[in-house]
């Protein structure tokens, strides 16, 4: 009887161990959005509201480049959450959010670039992980009044461009995510 | 009881030996540990952290197909990692000598050599170290300590020093104004 109980407990524990990381991996985008909401006491907004503003910016950007902006994200892979006109003030140490974010993601994601500028009230994070023969890019940007969480899938060629020029490409990803997701 | 004490001593000796071996191996690694200066993020007005491991570098080397990137591709091809940590401060002397020493002490191992003939166009102290593996360069560390900036660039793997400057401004590596040993030598000859 005791042996059977022990055996059942072992099987349940084993299942939990095997299932938990898979669930965490699949739902990291939502976890990060929730983490921002809880940490800063803010709420993310509906996308259509943002899309109108994004569309205008994108058209201008494309015109400036002299043509259509290049597509970075794989089709249908864009996940986007936006926080607008909310306060991202935090009284504690500036590194506290970064530490929480790293603790939540470091098992499955590689932190590529992390940028903190507390005086300018800016934080940017780029995390990467393999997704078959492609890669997931998770981009978190927090400013004093707004924040964006973007997850996209990119080809290795576009990942190489992101590695070479993290600043330029992360801006391009943000532009694209706030435009093409609504097309 | 005597046997227990003897056994404990031998266990402690074994642990000490393993620890010494570990520390020795760790000290010889071309990868510099930067966790000791992590606390500076809380005092800095800007912190930049870049981590590119070998797998990501291989992707870069394989998929950067633009002809303009040929030199960069060649340069990063055999690298095993690029790590950057940079702090900017609002006032002077926010970081301490101990913070700089925490990095420098890792570069005092027998495999590391300080390159004296590489200097910076900018003001401030820039030290460039290379780790030699036989006759080849196995890693590089750039330590830039200015009154309001503290930057460490650590490149793991064989680096071509002549082309090092072409990596500046890319892969999150800041523009430190590093001149190659050759151009530096030429400059000295011209003067």
Interface residues (C-beta under 8 A of the other chain):
Chain A: X93 X94 X95 X98 X110 X111 X112 X113 X114 X115 X116 X117 X118 X119 X120 X128 X135 X155 X156 X157 X159 X160 X161 X163 X164 X165 X166
Chain B: X41 X42 X44 X45 X46 X47 X48 X49 X50 X51 X52 X53 X56 X57 X59 X60 X62 X63 X64 X65 X69 X72 X90 X170 X171 X172
